[in-house]
Amino acid sequence: MVAQLVGACGEEVGWRCFLQPLLRTRLGTIAASVTVGVLWGAWHVQVFAQAPAYAVGFLTATVAMSVVLGIALDGLGGWRRLLYAGGFHALVNLGLLLSWTRSPEPSCPCSALGCPA
């Protein structure tokens, strides 16, 4: 669990603590969140080697979660922003890991997040 939090916080330093605030000043909260979500999904390039439905579901999930985080964390800064974003990211990662161990189908984790599979 600690490893997931550390890894997630490592990503969130770039996504939510640097890029999101930078883009928000130029694009606004929603457009910045969508842009970060697309880049966040593309960052996980190995996803695109999966079935197309999985890749679309994963990209949809990263954009949706990015918008939720962008709105929820708007106005927060510093360590609080990092810990909230990193905690959310780690919980999503842990949920995906649990889903993968219980389901033989690779599209199941994204459909559990409400994404098309």
LINFEN-V946813 format. One record per run of one state. SS is the DSSP state (a for helix, b for strand, c for the rest). FROM is the first residue (numbers start at 0). LEN is the number of residues. If there is no record, write none. Layout:
{{SS | FROM | LEN} {SS | FROM | LEN}}
This chain:
{{c | 0 | 1} {a | 1 | 26} {c | 27 | 1} {a | 28 | 15} {c | 43 | 1} {a | 44 | 5} {c | 49 | 2} {a | 51 | 21} {c | 72 | 5} {a | 77 | 25} {c | 102 | 5} {a | 107 | 5} {c | 112 | 5}}
